[in-house]
Every structure is written in C-alpha cells, then in structure tokens.
Amino acid sequence: MAKDVSFLQYMRAHGNTPGPTQRPYLTGAISGLLGNIPAGLVLYYSGAAQSVADYFGFGAWLALLADAVLMVFSAILYAAIFKRAANDRRGGWLFGISYGFLLWVVGPVTIWQMVSIRPVATGVAAIGLFGAQVLFGLVLGLLFPAVHSFLQARLASLADAKAK
C-alpha cells in the first residue's frame, strides 16, 4: 500500500520549505482578534461605541461585537494584501499602523459619510474612533509575525508527529 504524501511533505523532501505566506489568513484572523481587544477598550471608554450604538438604536456591547467581527475580516484582508511584508518583525508595526489609518479613512470617514446623514462620532468619541483604528493597526502589525511564527511551529510539530 502506498502512503499518501502531501504536497508540502514532497516540497520539504526536496529542500523547499514552505514560506511565510503559508496560513496567512488564520494568522490575520487571530492577530485581528487580539488586536481588537485594546482597540475595543478605546472605543468603549471614548464613547465611540455608544455613538455608533445610538445611531443604529442598539447597545454599545453589540456595537463592539460588530466592530470585532469587522476587524477580524479586515485583519484577514491585511494578511491577503501584505502577505510576506506583514511578517516582517522590523517593519510590521509600520504596515499595521498605516493599515489602521487606512481603515479609519475608508470606514468612518468615507463610507459612513456617504451613507449616513451625520458623522459616526464627534468630539472625544471621534478622537477615540481614530485612536482605536490606529491602535488596532499597530497591534495587528506587531502581533502578526509572532502569531505567524507560533502557527508555523505548531504546523511543523504536527507534520513531524504525523510523519512518525
């Protein structure tokens, strides 16, 4: 009976190890979820979450939950866009903070203003919204390489355990 050999095992046997783009979406999702924790605190304590909740007519916790879901999707998009560059330990923070700024410009500033009658937040809440987006990007950029290394080590140990 022939043993099934995966493509990655075949490539490793010939000296080609998987690069840093293996599993970037899972890395992005985990990093985004972790990055949303400090950003969510800023949203909550600045009043930005309540401002969004007031506009839609639901509670601030539901606004924070919706934000967490959107931020995880945006972190997956971050992984898809930057791929190897997101995995850079020295420059990842810069990619992340730039991406957080881009999220702020595209989301609350551009799209929200096009579909809404009023700004999503004003005053301190608006500053908190900006700070939360940029903080999310910064933490995303800082955590992405560490989470990626962790996942790669886990995948390697699982592959080695399967090979034995």
Phi and psi in radians as a Rosetta constraint file:
Dihedral C 1 N 2 CA 2 C 2 CIRCULARHARMONIC -1.476 0.35
Dihedral N 2 CA 2 C 2 N 3 CIRCULARHARMONIC 2.394 0.35
Dihedral C 2 N 3 CA 3 C 3 CIRCULARHARMONIC -1.477 0.35
Dihedral N 3 CA 3 C 3 N 4 CIRCULARHARMONIC 2.359 0.35
Dihedral C 3 N 4 CA 4 C 4 CIRCULARHARMONIC -1.218 0.35
Dihedral N 4 CA 4 C 4 N 5 CIRCULARHARMONIC 2.294 0.35
Dihedral C 4 N 5 CA 5 C 5 CIRCULARHARMONIC -2.024 0.35
Dihedral N 5 CA 5 C 5 N 6 CIRCULARHARMONIC 2.185 0.35
Dihedral C 5 N 6 CA 6 C 6 CIRCULARHARMONIC -1.320 0.35
Dihedral N 6 CA 6 C 6 N 7 CIRCULARHARMONIC 2.840 0.35
Dihedral C 6 N 7 CA 7 C 7 CIRCULARHARMONIC -1.060 0.35
Dihedral N 7 CA 7 C 7 N 8 CIRCULARHARMONIC -0.704 0.35
Dihedral C 7 N 8 CA 8 C 8 CIRCULARHARMONIC -1.152 0.35
Dihedral N 8 CA 8 C 8 N 9 CIRCULARHARMONIC -0.664 0.35
Dihedral C 8 N 9 CA 9 C 9 CIRCULARHARMONIC -1.144 0.35
Dihedral N 9 CA 9 C 9 N 10 CIRCULARHARMONIC -0.696 0.35
Dihedral C 9 N 10 CA 10 C 10 CIRCULARHARMONIC -1.075 0.35
Dihedral N 10 CA 10 C 10 N 11 CIRCULARHARMONIC -0.786 0.35
Dihedral C 10 N 11 CA 11 C 11 CIRCULARHARMONIC -1.146 0.35
Dihedral N 11 CA 11 C 11 N 12 CIRCULARHARMONIC -0.692 0.35
Dihedral C 11 N 12 CA 12 C 12 CIRCULARHARMONIC -1.131 0.35
Dihedral N 12 CA 12 C 12 N 13 CIRCULARHARMONIC -0.652 0.35
Dihedral C 12 N 13 CA 13 C 13 CIRCULARHARMONIC -1.128 0.35
Dihedral N 13 CA 13 C 13 N 14 CIRCULARHARMONIC -0.436 0.35
Dihedral C 13 N 14 CA 14 C 14 CIRCULARHARMONIC -1.783 0.35
Dihedral N 14 CA 14 C 14 N 15 CIRCULARHARMONIC 0.311 0.35
Dihedral C 14 N 15 CA 15 C 15 CIRCULARHARMONIC 1.525 0.35
Dihedral N 15 CA 15 C 15 N 16 CIRCULARHARMONIC 0.079 0.35
Dihedral C 15 N 16 CA 16 C 16 CIRCULARHARMONIC -1.855 0.35
Dihedral N 16 CA 16 C 16 N 17 CIRCULARHARMONIC 1.858 0.35
Dihedral C 16 N 17 CA 17 C 17 CIRCULARHARMONIC -1.575 0.35
Dihedral N 17 CA 17 C 17 N 18 CIRCULARHARMONIC 2.624 0.35
Dihedral C 17 N 18 CA 18 C 18 CIRCULARHARMONIC -1.055 0.35
Dihedral N 18 CA 18 C 18 N 19 CIRCULARHARMONIC 2.452 0.35
Dihedral C 18 N 19 CA 19 C 19 CIRCULARHARMONIC -1.477 0.35
Dihedral N 19 CA 19 C 19 N 20 CIRCULARHARMONIC -3.033 0.35
Dihedral C 19 N 20 CA 20 C 20 CIRCULARHARMONIC -1.259 0.35
Dihedral N 20 CA 20 C 20 N 21 CIRCULARHARMONIC -0.045 0.35
Dihedral C 20 N 21 CA 21 C 21 CIRCULARHARMONIC -1.558 0.35
Dihedral N 21 CA 21 C 21 N 22 CIRCULARHARMONIC -0.032 0.35
Dihedral C 21 N 22 CA 22 C 22 CIRCULARHARMONIC -1.223 0.35
Dihedral N 22 CA 22 C 22 N 23 CIRCULARHARMONIC 2.213 0.35
Dihedral C 22 N 23 CA 23 C 23 CIRCULARHARMONIC 1.077 0.35
Dihedral N 23 CA 23 C 23 N 24 CIRCULARHARMONIC 0.759 0.35
Dihedral C 23 N 24 CA 24 C 24 CIRCULARHARMONIC -1.272 0.35
Dihedral N 24 CA 24 C 24 N 25 CIRCULARHARMONIC -0.466 0.35
Dihedral C 24 N 25 CA 25 C 25 CIRCULARHARMONIC -1.253 0.35
Dihedral N 25 CA 25 C 25 N 26 CIRCULARHARMONIC -0.701 0.35
Dihedral C 25 N 26 CA 26 C 26 CIRCULARHARMONIC -1.127 0.35
Dihedral N 26 CA 26 C 26 N 27 CIRCULARHARMONIC -0.728 0.35
Dihedral C 26 N 27 CA 27 C 27 CIRCULARHARMONIC -1.063 0.35
Dihedral N 27 CA 27 C 27 N 28 CIRCULARHARMONIC -0.756 0.35
Dihedral C 27 N 28 CA 28 C 28 CIRCULARHARMONIC -1.098 0.35
Dihedral N 28 CA 28 C 28 N 29 CIRCULARHARMONIC -0.739 0.35
Dihedral C 28 N 29 CA 29 C 29 CIRCULARHARMONIC -1.125 0.35
Dihedral N 29 CA 29 C 29 N 30 CIRCULARHARMONIC -0.787 0.35
Dihedral C 29 N 30 CA 30 C 30 CIRCULARHARMONIC -1.161 0.35
Dihedral N 30 CA 30 C 30 N 31 CIRCULARHARMONIC -0.775 0.35
Dihedral C 30 N 31 CA 31 C 31 CIRCULARHARMONIC -1.104 0.35
Dihedral N 31 CA 31 C 31 N 32 CIRCULARHARMONIC -0.687 0.35
Dihedral C 31 N 32 CA 32 C 32 CIRCULARHARMONIC -1.147 0.35
Dihedral N 32 CA 32 C 32 N 33 CIRCULARHARMONIC -0.688 0.35
Dihedral C 32 N 33 CA 33 C 33 CIRCULARHARMONIC -1.129 0.35
Dihedral N 33 CA 33 C 33 N 34 CIRCULARHARMONIC -0.760 0.35
Dihedral C 33 N 34 CA 34 C 34 CIRCULARHARMONIC -1.210 0.35
Dihedral N 34 CA 34 C 34 N 35 CIRCULARHARMONIC -0.651 0.35
Dihedral C 34 N 35 CA 35 C 35 CIRCULARHARMONIC -1.209 0.35
Dihedral N 35 CA 35 C 35 N 36 CIRCULARHARMONIC -0.390 0.35
Dihedral C 35 N 36 CA 36 C 36 CIRCULARHARMONIC -1.363 0.35
Dihedral N 36 CA 36 C 36 N 37 CIRCULARHARMONIC -0.265 0.35
Dihedral C 36 N 37 CA 37 C 37 CIRCULARHARMONIC -1.113 0.35
Dihedral N 37 CA 37 C 37 N 38 CIRCULARHARMONIC -0.970 0.35
Dihedral C 37 N 38 CA 38 C 38 CIRCULARHARMONIC -1.191 0.35
Dihedral N 38 CA 38 C 38 N 39 CIRCULARHARMONIC -0.581 0.35
Dihedral C 38 N 39 CA 39 C 39 CIRCULARHARMONIC -1.146 0.35
Dihedral N 39 CA 39 C 39 N 40 CIRCULARHARMONIC -0.691 0.35
Dihedral C 39 N 40 CA 40 C 40 CIRCULARHARMONIC -1.116 0.35
Dihedral N 40 CA 40 C 40 N 41 CIRCULARHARMONIC -0.647 0.35
Dihedral C 40 N 41 CA 41 C 41 CIRCULARHARMONIC -1.113 0.35
Dihedral N 41 CA 41 C 41 N 42 CIRCULARHARMONIC -0.723 0.35
Dihedral C 41 N 42 CA 42 C 42 CIRCULARHARMONIC -1.122 0.35
Dihedral N 42 CA 42 C 42 N 43 CIRCULARHARMONIC -0.755 0.35
Dihedral C 42 N 43 CA 43 C 43 CIRCULARHARMONIC -1.050 0.35
Dihedral N 43 CA 43 C 43 N 44 CIRCULARHARMONIC -0.750 0.35
Dihedral C 43 N 44 CA 44 C 44 CIRCULARHARMONIC -1.191 0.35
Dihedral N 44 CA 44 C 44 N 45 CIRCULARHARMONIC -0.895 0.35
Dihedral C 44 N 45 CA 45 C 45 CIRCULARHARMONIC -1.326 0.35
Dihedral N 45 CA 45 C 45 N 46 CIRCULARHARMONIC -0.332 0.35
Dihedral C 45 N 46 CA 46 C 46 CIRCULARHARMONIC -1.491 0.35
Dihedral N 46 CA 46 C 46 N 47 CIRCULARHARMONIC -0.251 0.35
Dihedral C 46 N 47 CA 47 C 47 CIRCULARHARMONIC 1.615 0.35
Dihedral N 47 CA 47 C 47 N 48 CIRCULARHARMONIC 0.001 0.35
Dihedral C 47 N 48 CA 48 C 48 CIRCULARHARMONIC -1.159 0.35
Dihedral N 48 CA 48 C 48 N 49 CIRCULARHARMONIC -0.680 0.35
Dihedral C 48 N 49 CA 49 C 49 CIRCULARHARMONIC -1.115 0.35
Dihedral N 49 CA 49 C 49 N 50 CIRCULARHARMONIC -0.707 0.35
Dihedral C 49 N 50 CA 50 C 50 CIRCULARHARMONIC -1.178 0.35
Dihedral N 50 CA 50 C 50 N 51 CIRCULARHARMONIC -0.623 0.35
Dihedral C 50 N 51 CA 51 C 51 CIRCULARHARMONIC -1.094 0.35
Dihedral N 51 CA 51 C 51 N 52 CIRCULARHARMONIC -0.767 0.35
Dihedral C 51 N 52 CA 52 C 52 CIRCULARHARMONIC -1.159 0.35
Dihedral N 52 CA 52 C 52 N 53 CIRCULARHARMONIC -0.746 0.35
Dihedral C 52 N 53 CA 53 C 53 CIRCULARHARMONIC -1.082 0.35
Dihedral N 53 CA 53 C 53 N 54 CIRCULARHARMONIC -0.705 0.35
Dihedral C 53 N 54 CA 54 C 54 CIRCULARHARMONIC -1.098 0.35
Dihedral N 54 CA 54 C 54 N 55 CIRCULARHARMONIC -0.679 0.35
Dihedral C 54 N 55 CA 55 C 55 CIRCULARHARMONIC -1.108 0.35
Dihedral N 55 CA 55 C 55 N 56 CIRCULARHARMONIC -0.755 0.35
Dihedral C 55 N 56 CA 56 C 56 CIRCULARHARMONIC -1.541 0.35
Dihedral N 56 CA 56 C 56 N 57 CIRCULARHARMONIC -0.269 0.35
Dihedral C 56 N 57 CA 57 C 57 CIRCULARHARMONIC 1.450 0.35
Dihedral N 57 CA 57 C 57 N 58 CIRCULARHARMONIC 0.586 0.35
Dihedral C 57 N 58 CA 58 C 58 CIRCULARHARMONIC -2.370 0.35
Dihedral N 58 CA 58 C 58 N 59 CIRCULARHARMONIC -3.120 0.35
Dihedral C 58 N 59 CA 59 C 59 CIRCULARHARMONIC -1.320 0.35
Dihedral N 59 CA 59 C 59 N 60 CIRCULARHARMONIC 2.790 0.35
Dihedral C 59 N 60 CA 60 C 60 CIRCULARHARMONIC -1.132 0.35
Dihedral N 60 CA 60 C 60 N 61 CIRCULARHARMONIC -0.557 0.35
Dihedral C 60 N 61 CA 61 C 61 CIRCULARHARMONIC -1.172 0.35
Dihedral N 61 CA 61 C 61 N 62 CIRCULARHARMONIC -0.624 0.35
Dihedral C 61 N 62 CA 62 C 62 CIRCULARHARMONIC -1.204 0.35
Dihedral N 62 CA 62 C 62 N 63 CIRCULARHARMONIC -0.622 0.35
Dihedral C 62 N 63 CA 63 C 63 CIRCULARHARMONIC -1.125 0.35
Dihedral N 63 CA 63 C 63 N 64 CIRCULARHARMONIC -0.694 0.35
Dihedral C 63 N 64 CA 64 C 64 CIRCULARHARMONIC -1.178 0.35
Dihedral N 64 CA 64 C 64 N 65 CIRCULARHARMONIC -0.652 0.35
Dihedral C 64 N 65 CA 65 C 65 CIRCULARHARMONIC -1.140 0.35
Dihedral N 65 CA 65 C 65 N 66 CIRCULARHARMONIC -0.775 0.35
Dihedral C 65 N 66 CA 66 C 66 CIRCULARHARMONIC -1.088 0.35
Dihedral N 66 CA 66 C 66 N 67 CIRCULARHARMONIC -0.688 0.35
Dihedral C 66 N 67 CA 67 C 67 CIRCULARHARMONIC -1.102 0.35
Dihedral N 67 CA 67 C 67 N 68 CIRCULARHARMONIC -0.712 0.35
Dihedral C 67 N 68 CA 68 C 68 CIRCULARHARMONIC -1.090 0.35
Dihedral N 68 CA 68 C 68 N 69 CIRCULARHARMONIC -0.745 0.35
Dihedral C 68 N 69 CA 69 C 69 CIRCULARHARMONIC -1.110 0.35
Dihedral N 69 CA 69 C 69 N 70 CIRCULARHARMONIC -0.793 0.35
Dihedral C 69 N 70 CA 70 C 70 CIRCULARHARMONIC -1.122 0.35
Dihedral N 70 CA 70 C 70 N 71 CIRCULARHARMONIC -0.646 0.35
Dihedral C 70 N 71 CA 71 C 71 CIRCULARHARMONIC -1.236 0.35
Dihedral N 71 CA 71 C 71 N 72 CIRCULARHARMONIC -0.601 0.35
Dihedral C 71 N 72 CA 72 C 72 CIRCULARHARMONIC -1.131 0.35
Dihedral N 72 CA 72 C 72 N 73 CIRCULARHARMONIC -0.753 0.35
Dihedral C 72 N 73 CA 73 C 73 CIRCULARHARMONIC -1.116 0.35
Dihedral N 73 CA 73 C 73 N 74 CIRCULARHARMONIC -0.663 0.35
Dihedral C 73 N 74 CA 74 C 74 CIRCULARHARMONIC -1.216 0.35
Dihedral N 74 CA 74 C 74 N 75 CIRCULARHARMONIC -0.539 0.35
Dihedral C 74 N 75 CA 75 C 75 CIRCULARHARMONIC -1.232 0.35
Dihedral N 75 CA 75 C 75 N 76 CIRCULARHARMONIC -0.609 0.35
Dihedral C 75 N 76 CA 76 C 76 CIRCULARHARMONIC -1.129 0.35
Dihedral N 76 CA 76 C 76 N 77 CIRCULARHARMONIC -0.709 0.35
Dihedral C 76 N 77 CA 77 C 77 CIRCULARHARMONIC -1.115 0.35
Dihedral N 77 CA 77 C 77 N 78 CIRCULARHARMONIC -0.673 0.35
Dihedral C 77 N 78 CA 78 C 78 CIRCULARHARMONIC -1.002 0.35
Dihedral N 78 CA 78 C 78 N 79 CIRCULARHARMONIC -0.803 0.35
Dihedral C 78 N 79 CA 79 C 79 CIRCULARHARMONIC -1.116 0.35
Dihedral N 79 CA 79 C 79 N 80 CIRCULARHARMONIC -0.659 0.35
Dihedral C 79 N 80 CA 80 C 80 CIRCULARHARMONIC -1.228 0.35
Dihedral N 80 CA 80 C 80 N 81 CIRCULARHARMONIC -0.609 0.35
Dihedral C 80 N 81 CA 81 C 81 CIRCULARHARMONIC -1.357 0.35
Dihedral N 81 CA 81 C 81 N 82 CIRCULARHARMONIC -0.891 0.35
Dihedral C 81 N 82 CA 82 C 82 CIRCULARHARMONIC -1.531 0.35
Dihedral N 82 CA 82 C 82 N 83 CIRCULARHARMONIC -0.433 0.35
Dihedral C 82 N 83 CA 83 C 83 CIRCULARHARMONIC 0.743 0.35
Dihedral N 83 CA 83 C 83 N 84 CIRCULARHARMONIC -1.903 0.35
Dihedral C 83 N 84 CA 84 C 84 CIRCULARHARMONIC -1.151 0.35
Dihedral N 84 CA 84 C 84 N 85 CIRCULARHARMONIC -0.611 0.35
Dihedral C 84 N 85 CA 85 C 85 CIRCULARHARMONIC -1.117 0.35
Dihedral N 85 CA 85 C 85 N 86 CIRCULARHARMONIC -0.559 0.35
Dihedral C 85 N 86 CA 86 C 86 CIRCULARHARMONIC -1.175 0.35
Dihedral N 86 CA 86 C 86 N 87 CIRCULARHARMONIC -0.357 0.35
Dihedral C 86 N 87 CA 87 C 87 CIRCULARHARMONIC -1.562 0.35
Dihedral N 87 CA 87 C 87 N 88 CIRCULARHARMONIC 0.072 0.35
Dihedral C 87 N 88 CA 88 C 88 CIRCULARHARMONIC -1.366 0.35
Dihedral N 88 CA 88 C 88 N 89 CIRCULARHARMONIC 2.096 0.35
Dihedral C 88 N 89 CA 89 C 89 CIRCULARHARMONIC -1.208 0.35
Dihedral N 89 CA 89 C 89 N 90 CIRCULARHARMONIC -0.528 0.35
Dihedral C 89 N 90 CA 90 C 90 CIRCULARHARMONIC -1.471 0.35
Dihedral N 90 CA 90 C 90 N 91 CIRCULARHARMONIC -0.644 0.35
Dihedral C 90 N 91 CA 91 C 91 CIRCULARHARMONIC -1.933 0.35
Dihedral N 91 CA 91 C 91 N 92 CIRCULARHARMONIC 0.003 0.35
Dihedral C 91 N 92 CA 92 C 92 CIRCULARHARMONIC -1.064 0.35
Dihedral N 92 CA 92 C 92 N 93 CIRCULARHARMONIC -0.640 0.35
Dihedral C 92 N 93 CA 93 C 93 CIRCULARHARMONIC -1.086 0.35
Dihedral N 93 CA 93 C 93 N 94 CIRCULARHARMONIC -0.628 0.35
Dihedral C 93 N 94 CA 94 C 94 CIRCULARHARMONIC -1.233 0.35
Dihedral N 94 CA 94 C 94 N 95 CIRCULARHARMONIC -0.728 0.35
Dihedral C 94 N 95 CA 95 C 95 CIRCULARHARMONIC -1.065 0.35
Dihedral N 95 CA 95 C 95 N 96 CIRCULARHARMONIC -0.748 0.35
Dihedral C 95 N 96 CA 96 C 96 CIRCULARHARMONIC -1.128 0.35
Dihedral N 96 CA 96 C 96 N 97 CIRCULARHARMONIC -0.833 0.35
Dihedral C 96 N 97 CA 97 C 97 CIRCULARHARMONIC -1.173 0.35
Dihedral N 97 CA 97 C 97 N 98 CIRCULARHARMONIC -0.600 0.35
Dihedral C 97 N 98 CA 98 C 98 CIRCULARHARMONIC -1.168 0.35
Dihedral N 98 CA 98 C 98 N 99 CIRCULARHARMONIC -0.689 0.35
Dihedral C 98 N 99 CA 99 C 99 CIRCULARHARMONIC -1.162 0.35
Dihedral N 99 CA 99 C 99 N 100 CIRCULARHARMONIC -0.695 0.35
Dihedral C 99 N 100 CA 100 C 100 CIRCULARHARMONIC -1.069 0.35
Dihedral N 100 CA 100 C 100 N 101 CIRCULARHARMONIC -0.711 0.35
Dihedral C 100 N 101 CA 101 C 101 CIRCULARHARMONIC -1.121 0.35
Dihedral N 101 CA 101 C 101 N 102 CIRCULARHARMONIC -0.730 0.35
Dihedral C 101 N 102 CA 102 C 102 CIRCULARHARMONIC -1.072 0.35
Dihedral N 102 CA 102 C 102 N 103 CIRCULARHARMONIC -0.724 0.35
Dihedral C 102 N 103 CA 103 C 103 CIRCULARHARMONIC -1.047 0.35
Dihedral N 103 CA 103 C 103 N 104 CIRCULARHARMONIC -0.714 0.35
Dihedral C 103 N 104 CA 104 C 104 CIRCULARHARMONIC -1.142 0.35
Dihedral N 104 CA 104 C 104 N 105 CIRCULARHARMONIC -0.762 0.35
Dihedral C 104 N 105 CA 105 C 105 CIRCULARHARMONIC -1.141 0.35
Dihedral N 105 CA 105 C 105 N 106 CIRCULARHARMONIC -0.773 0.35
Dihedral C 105 N 106 CA 106 C 106 CIRCULARHARMONIC -1.306 0.35
Dihedral N 106 CA 106 C 106 N 107 CIRCULARHARMONIC -0.804 0.35
Dihedral C 106 N 107 CA 107 C 107 CIRCULARHARMONIC -1.281 0.35
Dihedral N 107 CA 107 C 107 N 108 CIRCULARHARMONIC -1.495 0.35
Dihedral C 107 N 108 CA 108 C 108 CIRCULARHARMONIC -1.173 0.35
Dihedral N 108 CA 108 C 108 N 109 CIRCULARHARMONIC -0.498 0.35
Dihedral C 108 N 109 CA 109 C 109 CIRCULARHARMONIC -1.483 0.35
Dihedral N 109 CA 109 C 109 N 110 CIRCULARHARMONIC -0.865 0.35
Dihedral C 109 N 110 CA 110 C 110 CIRCULARHARMONIC -1.574 0.35
Dihedral N 110 CA 110 C 110 N 111 CIRCULARHARMONIC -1.092 0.35
Dihedral C 110 N 111 CA 111 C 111 CIRCULARHARMONIC -1.143 0.35
Dihedral N 111 CA 111 C 111 N 112 CIRCULARHARMONIC -0.780 0.35
Dihedral C 111 N 112 CA 112 C 112 CIRCULARHARMONIC -1.068 0.35
Dihedral N 112 CA 112 C 112 N 113 CIRCULARHARMONIC -0.720 0.35
Dihedral C 112 N 113 CA 113 C 113 CIRCULARHARMONIC -1.177 0.35
Dihedral N 113 CA 113 C 113 N 114 CIRCULARHARMONIC -0.482 0.35
Dihedral C 113 N 114 CA 114 C 114 CIRCULARHARMONIC -1.317 0.35
Dihedral N 114 CA 114 C 114 N 115 CIRCULARHARMONIC -0.562 0.35
Dihedral C 114 N 115 CA 115 C 115 CIRCULARHARMONIC -1.817 0.35
Dihedral N 115 CA 115 C 115 N 116 CIRCULARHARMONIC -0.155 0.35
Dihedral C 115 N 116 CA 116 C 116 CIRCULARHARMONIC -1.983 0.35
Dihedral N 116 CA 116 C 116 N 117 CIRCULARHARMONIC 2.793 0.35
Dihedral C 116 N 117 CA 117 C 117 CIRCULARHARMONIC -1.446 0.35
Dihedral N 117 CA 117 C 117 N 118 CIRCULARHARMONIC -0.561 0.35
Dihedral C 117 N 118 CA 118 C 118 CIRCULARHARMONIC -2.247 0.35
Dihedral N 118 CA 118 C 118 N 119 CIRCULARHARMONIC 2.864 0.35
Dihedral C 118 N 119 CA 119 C 119 CIRCULARHARMONIC -1.108 0.35
Dihedral N 119 CA 119 C 119 N 120 CIRCULARHARMONIC 2.648 0.35
Dihedral C 119 N 120 CA 120 C 120 CIRCULARHARMONIC -1.144 0.35
Dihedral N 120 CA 120 C 120 N 121 CIRCULARHARMONIC -0.600 0.35
Dihedral C 120 N 121 CA 121 C 121 CIRCULARHARMONIC -2.686 0.35
Dihedral N 121 CA 121 C 121 N 122 CIRCULARHARMONIC 2.673 0.35
Dihedral C 121 N 122 CA 122 C 122 CIRCULARHARMONIC -2.332 0.35
Dihedral N 122 CA 122 C 122 N 123 CIRCULARHARMONIC 2.789 0.35
Dihedral C 122 N 123 CA 123 C 123 CIRCULARHARMONIC 1.136 0.35
Dihedral N 123 CA 123 C 123 N 124 CIRCULARHARMONIC -2.340 0.35
Dihedral C 123 N 124 CA 124 C 124 CIRCULARHARMONIC -1.086 0.35
Dihedral N 124 CA 124 C 124 N 125 CIRCULARHARMONIC -0.639 0.35
Dihedral C 124 N 125 CA 125 C 125 CIRCULARHARMONIC -1.087 0.35
Dihedral N 125 CA 125 C 125 N 126 CIRCULARHARMONIC -0.672 0.35
Dihedral C 125 N 126 CA 126 C 126 CIRCULARHARMONIC -1.162 0.35
Dihedral N 126 CA 126 C 126 N 127 CIRCULARHARMONIC -0.702 0.35
Dihedral C 126 N 127 CA 127 C 127 CIRCULARHARMONIC -1.134 0.35
Dihedral N 127 CA 127 C 127 N 128 CIRCULARHARMONIC -0.710 0.35
Dihedral C 127 N 128 CA 128 C 128 CIRCULARHARMONIC -1.107 0.35
Dihedral N 128 CA 128 C 128 N 129 CIRCULARHARMONIC -0.662 0.35
Dihedral C 128 N 129 CA 129 C 129 CIRCULARHARMONIC -1.113 0.35
Dihedral N 129 CA 129 C 129 N 130 CIRCULARHARMONIC -0.777 0.35
Dihedral C 129 N 130 CA 130 C 130 CIRCULARHARMONIC -1.087 0.35
Dihedral N 130 CA 130 C 130 N 131 CIRCULARHARMONIC -0.844 0.35
Dihedral C 130 N 131 CA 131 C 131 CIRCULARHARMONIC -1.076 0.35
Dihedral N 131 CA 131 C 131 N 132 CIRCULARHARMONIC -0.669 0.35
Dihedral C 131 N 132 CA 132 C 132 CIRCULARHARMONIC -1.155 0.35
Dihedral N 132 CA 132 C 132 N 133 CIRCULARHARMONIC -0.719 0.35
Dihedral C 132 N 133 CA 133 C 133 CIRCULARHARMONIC -1.153 0.35
Dihedral N 133 CA 133 C 133 N 134 CIRCULARHARMONIC -0.779 0.35
Dihedral C 133 N 134 CA 134 C 134 CIRCULARHARMONIC -1.213 0.35
Dihedral N 134 CA 134 C 134 N 135 CIRCULARHARMONIC -0.692 0.35
Dihedral C 134 N 135 CA 135 C 135 CIRCULARHARMONIC -1.112 0.35
Dihedral N 135 CA 135 C 135 N 136 CIRCULARHARMONIC -0.714 0.35
Dihedral C 135 N 136 CA 136 C 136 CIRCULARHARMONIC -1.010 0.35
Dihedral N 136 CA 136 C 136 N 137 CIRCULARHARMONIC -0.827 0.35
Dihedral C 136 N 137 CA 137 C 137 CIRCULARHARMONIC -1.093 0.35
Dihedral N 137 CA 137 C 137 N 138 CIRCULARHARMONIC -0.728 0.35
Dihedral C 137 N 138 CA 138 C 138 CIRCULARHARMONIC -1.078 0.35
Dihedral N 138 CA 138 C 138 N 139 CIRCULARHARMONIC -0.858 0.35
Dihedral C 138 N 139 CA 139 C 139 CIRCULARHARMONIC -1.152 0.35
Dihedral N 139 CA 139 C 139 N 140 CIRCULARHARMONIC -0.678 0.35
Dihedral C 139 N 140 CA 140 C 140 CIRCULARHARMONIC -1.031 0.35
Dihedral N 140 CA 140 C 140 N 141 CIRCULARHARMONIC -0.831 0.35
Dihedral C 140 N 141 CA 141 C 141 CIRCULARHARMONIC -1.142 0.35
Dihedral N 141 CA 141 C 141 N 142 CIRCULARHARMONIC -0.608 0.35
Dihedral C 141 N 142 CA 142 C 142 CIRCULARHARMONIC -1.308 0.35
Dihedral N 142 CA 142 C 142 N 143 CIRCULARHARMONIC -0.657 0.35
Dihedral C 142 N 143 CA 143 C 143 CIRCULARHARMONIC -1.447 0.35
Dihedral N 143 CA 143 C 143 N 144 CIRCULARHARMONIC -0.464 0.35
Dihedral C 143 N 144 CA 144 C 144 CIRCULARHARMONIC -0.941 0.35
Dihedral N 144 CA 144 C 144 N 145 CIRCULARHARMONIC -0.876 0.35
Dihedral C 144 N 145 CA 145 C 145 CIRCULARHARMONIC -1.105 0.35
Dihedral N 145 CA 145 C 145 N 146 CIRCULARHARMONIC -0.660 0.35
Dihedral C 145 N 146 CA 146 C 146 CIRCULARHARMONIC -1.191 0.35
Dihedral N 146 CA 146 C 146 N 147 CIRCULARHARMONIC -0.766 0.35
Dihedral C 146 N 147 CA 147 C 147 CIRCULARHARMONIC -1.135 0.35
Dihedral N 147 CA 147 C 147 N 148 CIRCULARHARMONIC -0.694 0.35
Dihedral C 147 N 148 CA 148 C 148 CIRCULARHARMONIC -1.099 0.35
Dihedral N 148 CA 148 C 148 N 149 CIRCULARHARMONIC -0.775 0.35
Dihedral C 148 N 149 CA 149 C 149 CIRCULARHARMONIC -1.071 0.35
Dihedral N 149 CA 149 C 149 N 150 CIRCULARHARMONIC -0.729 0.35
Dihedral C 149 N 150 CA 150 C 150 CIRCULARHARMONIC -1.077 0.35
Dihedral N 150 CA 150 C 150 N 151 CIRCULARHARMONIC -0.828 0.35
Dihedral C 150 N 151 CA 151 C 151 CIRCULARHARMONIC -1.117 0.35
Dihedral N 151 CA 151 C 151 N 152 CIRCULARHARMONIC -0.686 0.35
Dihedral C 151 N 152 CA 152 C 152 CIRCULARHARMONIC -1.126 0.35
Dihedral N 152 CA 152 C 152 N 153 CIRCULARHARMONIC -0.697 0.35
Dihedral C 152 N 153 CA 153 C 153 CIRCULARHARMONIC -1.135 0.35
Dihedral N 153 CA 153 C 153 N 154 CIRCULARHARMONIC -0.719 0.35
Dihedral C 153 N 154 CA 154 C 154 CIRCULARHARMONIC -1.126 0.35
Dihedral N 154 CA 154 C 154 N 155 CIRCULARHARMONIC -0.747 0.35
Dihedral C 154 N 155 CA 155 C 155 CIRCULARHARMONIC -1.115 0.35
Dihedral N 155 CA 155 C 155 N 156 CIRCULARHARMONIC -0.699 0.35
Dihedral C 155 N 156 CA 156 C 156 CIRCULARHARMONIC -1.144 0.35
Dihedral N 156 CA 156 C 156 N 157 CIRCULARHARMONIC -0.737 0.35
Dihedral C 156 N 157 CA 157 C 157 CIRCULARHARMONIC -1.193 0.35
Dihedral N 157 CA 157 C 157 N 158 CIRCULARHARMONIC -0.626 0.35
Dihedral C 157 N 158 CA 158 C 158 CIRCULARHARMONIC -1.177 0.35
Dihedral N 158 CA 158 C 158 N 159 CIRCULARHARMONIC -0.689 0.35
Dihedral C 158 N 159 CA 159 C 159 CIRCULARHARMONIC -1.154 0.35
Dihedral N 159 CA 159 C 159 N 160 CIRCULARHARMONIC -0.703 0.35
Dihedral C 159 N 160 CA 160 C 160 CIRCULARHARMONIC -1.154 0.35
Dihedral N 160 CA 160 C 160 N 161 CIRCULARHARMONIC -0.665 0.35
Dihedral C 160 N 161 CA 161 C 161 CIRCULARHARMONIC -1.167 0.35
Dihedral N 161 CA 161 C 161 N 162 CIRCULARHARMONIC -0.645 0.35
Dihedral C 161 N 162 CA 162 C 162 CIRCULARHARMONIC -1.200 0.35
Dihedral N 162 CA 162 C 162 N 163 CIRCULARHARMONIC -0.605 0.35
Dihedral C 162 N 163 CA 163 C 163 CIRCULARHARMONIC -1.220 0.35
Dihedral N 163 CA 163 C 163 N 164 CIRCULARHARMONIC -0.452 0.35
